[in-house]
Amino acid sequence: MSSYVVAVAGATGAVGREMLRILEQRRFPMKKLVPLASARSAGKTLEFAGAQVTVEELRPSSFAGVDIALFSAGAGVSRQYAPLAAQAGAVVIDNSSAWRMDPDCPLVVPEVNMQAANSRPKGIIANPNCSTIQLVVALKPLHDAARVRHIVVSTYQATSGKGHAAVQELLEQTRRMLDGGPANASVFPCQIAFNTLSDWKAGEDDYSEEELKMVNETRKILGDQTIGISPTTVRVPVVNGHSEAVFVRFDRPMTPAEAKSLLRGAPGVVLVEEPYGPGKHPQPVNASGTDPVYVGRVRADLAIAGALNLWVVADNLRKGAALNAIQIAERLFC
């Protein structure tokens, strides 16, 4: 089997560290790992495959001889450096929002539209938003059978989606408040402990950027600009693991029994079939650290005949980010 030089840009961040763990866990065929980060992180060491690797400063020249460049360093960094990596001959898989809606950059979830990765005029493949990934993995088998027409999705997104500092702020606020102190906020716009909030930048028409990402990315990945999508995204005081309540309507009626038969064994999906009972449903605390998208509470909608309601949970750092990127690389190179 061939082996490859793999660069990870943003290696010291939450997703970058997860990329290193997954590359090691899945024994991706590498002859060299090149961990890259900003100047302030250069020189740090990270553990990989039982050894310490030294983080290098991300520079325009960093990608000489690199076969695969995994980016998770933010949109600004990706806009600057991803084209340079591609020009140096690397296949770029970018986890930021920089290239997702670029018509010359495929937006890929391997279980859903891996074939799109074969056409990449700029040499860049975009990784979708974390909340979009788990949604389309769950809906793909249903869409193939009955064509999705309208989605109403409400998210319950973990603090790890905002980065390591956000998780630390949740934990620190919780400790302070349990001791009777104030919930000082610097990473979040306001209190996250014992609270829910929408903390993304404003988009258009009173929607957040995160909500509009779910609309535009879902349509691009499923290849249908006519799908109606009504999103509400919310941050919750959970460390890791996103949850979504999903209403979906199809071109034709679908029963819960048919949906379960389609989801059972679908790529990347674990169907939780237990009937409703307290605690008998997918939960982020159980999904964290695992690879699948968990789908449960598959039930008929009480108002719209032939429509369904689902509960969808996944680890946002793994399938929602790092794992999805590495699965793309595996499909292309292994």
N, C-alpha and C positions, 0 to 999 in steps of 0.2 A: 504494500500500500504506500502511496505517496505521502510525504509529510510536507508541512507548509510553515512559512514564517507568518505569524499572526501578531498584529499590533492591536493593542487596546488603548484607545485614546479616552482619557478620563478614568484611568485604572484605579485611582484612589477614591472615587465616588462610590455611592451605594450600589448603583447598577454596574459600574466597572468592576467592583470587587465581586459582585455576583457572577459576572461574566467569567472571571478567573476561576471561581469555584466550579462553575458548570463546565468550562473547558477541561478542568482536571477530572471532574466526576465522570464525564462522558468520554474521556480519553480521546479527545480530538487529536488527530494525527499532526503533531507539530514538531518541527525541528528547532524552532526558536520562538520564544515569546518576547515581544517588545512592549513593555508597559510604559505608557506615556501619560503625562499630566502637565499641569502648569509649572512655571518656574518655582513657585513656592513649595510644590510637592516633589520636585526633582530631588533625587538622592535618597528619598525614603525607600525602605525595603518592604516587600510584600511576600508572604509565603505562597509558594506555588509548587505543587508536586513534591513536597518534602524538602524544598530548598528555598532560599531567600533570593528574590530577584529585585534588582535595583530599578526604581522608576526613573525614566529619562524625561528630560524636558521636551515637550511637544514643539517641534520646529518644522519649517517647510521641508527640510532635508530628512525628516524622520522616517520616510516611507520607502527609501531606497531598498530594493530587494524584498519588500513586503508583499506577500500574496493576498492576504485578507486583512482589511483594516476595520475593526469594530469600533464604532464611535458612540460614546455616551458622555459627552463633555459639554452639552448645551448647544442651542441652535446657532449662536454666534460663532463659536469655535468650529462647528461643522461647516458653516457657510465658508469660512476662511480656509480650512484645511482639508475637507473631504475632496474637493476638486483636485488639490495637489496630490493627495494619495491616489486618486484614480489616474491622474496623469503619470504617476510613477509606476503604474501597472497593477495596483492593488484593486481587488473587488471591495468596494466600500459598502458596509452595512451600517446604516446610521440610525441611532435610536432617538434622535431629537426630532423636533417638528419642522426642521429647516427644509426638507425635501419632500415631505409627504404628499403635497398637492402639486408638485412639479410634474407636468405631463411626460417628461423624459426620465422620470425616476419611478420605477414600479413600487407600489406599496403592498407589502407581502406578508401574509400569514400562511405558513407552509400547509396547514390542513385545509386551507380555503382556496388559495389562488397561486400556488407555487409556480405555475407555468408563467406567470407574469414576470418572474425574475430573469427569464431568458432574454428579455428585451430591455436593455439598460443602456441607452445611448450615452449617458454621462458617466457610466461606470459606478453608479450609486444606486443602492437598493435602500428604500426607506422602511424602517420598522414602525408600525402604527402606534398610536397612543394605547396605553395600558388598558383603559376601560373599553376601547374599541376592540382590542384583540379578543378578550374573553367573550364579548358579545357575538362577534362574527363566527368564532369557533362553535358556539352553541347553536347559532342560527343556520349555519351552512347546510347541514343535512335536511333541515326543514325547508329551506329556501329552494334547494334542488328539487324537492318533491312537490311543492305547492306554491312557490314564488311568494316571497314576503312582500306585502303591500304597505303595511304601516307598523311601526314600532313605537311604543311608548316605553322609555327606559329611565329609571331613577337609580342613581348610583349611590353607594355608601363606600367612599374611598378612604383607604388607610393613609396615615401620615407619612409612611415610607415613600409614597409616591411623590412627595415634595422634597425628599432627600433625608440624609442622616441627621442634619441639624433640626429638621422638623420633628423627627422621632424623639430626639433629646428634649426638645421644648415641651412636647406632650408629657414626657415622663417627669420633667422638672416642674411643670405647672401642677401636675397631679400631686406630687410630693408636697409642694408649697401649700396647695389648697387643703390637703388633708391635715396639715399642721396649722391651718387657720390663716395662712398668708395670702397675698394677692397673686393672681394669675398674670404675671408680667409676660407680655408677648413681644417678640422681636422678629421671629421667622414668620409667624402667622399674623394676620391683621388684627386679631383679637384672640380671646380665650378659645382654646381647642379642648382642654380637659373638661370633661363633663358637659360637652357642648357639641353642636354640629354647626357647620358654616360652609359657605361657598367662598373659597379664597383664591379663585383664579382671576386673571385679568378680564376686564370687560371686553366683550365682543361687539356684535351688532344687535340692535333691536332688543336690548335688555337681556340678551343671552351672554353667558360667559364664553371665553375662548374654548374652554374644555367642552362645553356643550356643542359648540359649532364644529369642533374637531370630530366629535362622535358622528355628527350628521354627514359631514363631507367625506370622512375616511370610510365609513361604512358603505356609502354609495360607491366610492371608488373601488374598494376591495371586492364587493359583490357584483360590480359591473353594471349597476342599474341606478341611474340618476333620478328615477321616478319614485323610488321608495320614500314614503313619508316617515320622518323620524322626529319624535317629540321628546327631547332629552331634558333631564334635570340632574345636575351633578352636585354632590354634597360630600364634604369631608367629614369624617367621623373620628372619634377618639379611639381608633384601633391602630396598633403598631403596623401590622402588615396583613395584606389580603383584602382585595376589593370585592364587594358584593353588589349585585344588580337585581332590581325587580323589573321584569320585562313583560310587557303586553305585546303580543304580535298577532297581526291579522294577515290572512293569506288570500291569494286569488280564488281559492276554493276552501270550503270548510275543512278543518283538520281536528280530529279527536285527540284527546290525551293518549289513548292507546296507540294510535298511529305515530304520534310524536315520540312516544317512548320507544317504539320499535325502531324508529329512525335514529334516535340518539344512542340507543344501546349498542355499544361497540363502535360508535362513530370516532374518527381519528381525533385524538386529543381530549375526548370527553369521557368523564365518569358520570354515569346516570345514577342518582340516588333515588330509589324507587319506593322507599318506605312511605306508607300513607301518612298524612299529617298527624303529628303529635308533638308536644313540647320538646324542643331540642332535636327533633328527628329531621334535620335538614342540613344542607351544606353550610359550613361555618368557616369564616376566615381563620380562626385559631387552628383549625384542622388542615386547611388548605395551605397555610404558610409553610414553606420549605418543600413543597411538592410541585409536580409538573402539570397535572391535568387541569382542565376546566371542569368544575363540578356543576351539574345541572340537577336541580330538584324541584319539588313542589310544582310539577307539571300538571296543570289543571285547566279545565274549560272556563272561559270567561263567563261571568254570570249575566252580562248585559249584551254581549255581541256573540251571536251563535256562530260557531266554527272558529272563533278566536281562542287563543291560549294565554295563560300566564305562567311564567317561569321564574325560578330563582337561580341565579348564576354567580358562582364564586370562584376566584382563582388567586394565586400568589402574584401580585402585581410586579414584583421585582424579577420573578422567574418567567412565567409564561407571558406576563405583561410587558416584559422588556428583554432581559438578558437571554433567557432560554429561546425566545422566538428568534432573536438575531442569530444565535448559534445553530438553531435548527435550519435556518436558511443556509448558512455556511455548510452544514453537513449535507444538505440535499445537493448543493452545487459541487462540492469537492470530494465527498466520501462515497 
